[in-house]
Amino acid sequence: MSSARLTIDLTALADNWRALDAKTGVETAAVVKADAYGLGVEPAAKALAGAGARTFFVAVAEEGAAVRRAVGPGPMIGVFSGHMQGDTELLRDHDLVPMLNSGEQLLRHFEALPDHRFGIQLDSGMNRLGIEPVDWIALRDIALGKKPVLIMSHLACADEPDHRMNQRQLRNFKEITDGIQVPRSLAATGGLLLGPEYHFDLCRPGVGLYGGLPFAEARPVITVDLPVIQVRDVAAGETVGYGNTWTARRASRIATVSAGYADGLQRAIGGGIDAFANGQPCPMVGRVSMDLITVDVTDVQDIPDSLRILNGHQTVDDLAEAAGTIGYEILTSLGSRYTRDYVA
Ligand SMILES: *Cc1c(COP(=O)(O)O)cnc(C)c1O
């Protein structure tokens, strides 16, 4: 078997949810959009429900159907994109709760599903999703008359605790929601870590559950093992890989492992990243190909059957930094080619 192996530790996932939950006195939801950040929404949602999560969020209604299958009736499943044209049956059939983002969505929802639960998403400054404060003034009474189950907004800079935008959005959110007798939510992972002012009635962490920054105390959730397909000796002065970007400075042994940028191990991942041979770090050398990566294993005594690229020491955020991106993008890019192992 030559496909790379992605191992997902569902106990670590559940522990991360519990650890975040323990940091607040309010309810903790679980954001499982994008197939639970690429890790598999059915097993992830089941494990999170097992840990105690009673509210889930997805980006679009189609994703909500899979969460409902996983967790069964009962838990609330919120949809950030709200009620789009064509969503009505999905929302109704799977009991999904749209977070309505505009006057148009409010109208659509009240017409199509007058007795169906909904939430409201307000824009507190990010200018991405949600009803603008000026429009909220006009829509507020109609919306509140229909009894939303949640009012939420989203922070643009919560991963930077000292960013002035956090305070500004907090102030805006309070201004447009204070006094309303509806549960409120502002914080994702970053906001939860900013402290109790940001917690309101519900926090909505995503990336921290999956072991990513800004939740630095997270337990690592995934390991990735790349089978060694071939090992060769190269003489000093020989080059390795596309573009001849790496030249051996000594007689070297090169292991070619099975995985590449088509598996989310981005071509932009530059120097400083190792693949581990039974815990011993070995530098990746040459370009990342679509399906293959070359690794300098000259100093390894016994070359194992596979090299580990993601582990508790080298994390998705390390890979992200090396590629000039964020852990979220590494996680959601891992793709479908891995053999996936879910361990409890
Ligand atoms: C993705 C998302 C979250 C979760 O964010 P993390 O940074 O992954 O914790 C919460 N709320 C909204 C609106 C989102 O889009």
Ligand as a Chemical Component Dictionary entry (heavy atoms), coordinates in Angstrom:
data_LIG
# 
_chem_comp.id                   LIG 
_chem_comp.type                 NON-POLYMER 
_chem_comp.pdbx_formal_charge   0 
_chem_comp.three_letter_code    LIG 
# 
loop_
_chem_comp_atom.comp_id 
_chem_comp_atom.atom_id 
_chem_comp_atom.alt_atom_id 
_chem_comp_atom.type_symbol 
_chem_comp_atom.charge 
_chem_comp_atom.model_Cartn_x 
_chem_comp_atom.model_Cartn_y 
_chem_comp_atom.model_Cartn_z 
_chem_comp_atom.pdbx_ordinal 
LIG C1 C1 C 0 -15.013 29.374 10.746 1  
LIG C2 C2 C 0 -15.829 30.146 11.696 2  
LIG C3 C3 C 0 -15.750 29.903 13.066 3  
LIG C4 C4 C 0 -14.672 29.031 13.679 4  
LIG O1 O1 O 0 -13.469 29.769 13.594 5  
LIG P1 P1 P 0 -12.085 29.213 14.173 6  
LIG O2 O2 O 0 -11.153 30.358 13.978 7  
LIG O3 O3 O 0 -11.729 28.044 13.325 8  
LIG O4 O4 O 0 -12.287 28.852 15.585 9  
LIG C5 C5 C 0 -16.663 30.536 13.899 10 
LIG N1 N1 N 0 -17.576 31.404 13.400 11 
LIG C6 C6 C 0 -17.662 31.697 12.076 12 
LIG C7 C7 C 0 -18.691 32.649 11.603 13 
LIG C8 C8 C 0 -16.783 31.090 11.180 14 
LIG O5 O5 O 0 -16.872 31.381 9.884  15 
# 
loop_
_chem_comp_bond.comp_id 
_chem_comp_bond.atom_id_1 
_chem_comp_bond.atom_id_2 
_chem_comp_bond.value_order 
_chem_comp_bond.pdbx_ordinal 
LIG C1 C2 SING 1  
LIG C2 C3 SING 2  
LIG C2 C8 DOUB 3  
LIG C3 C4 SING 4  
LIG C3 C5 DOUB 5  
LIG C4 O1 SING 6  
LIG O1 P1 SING 7  
LIG P1 O2 DOUB 8  
LIG P1 O3 SING 9  
LIG P1 O4 SING 10 
LIG C5 N1 SING 11 
LIG N1 C6 DOUB 12 
LIG C6 C7 SING 13 
LIG C6 C8 SING 14 
LIG C8 O5 SING 15 
# 
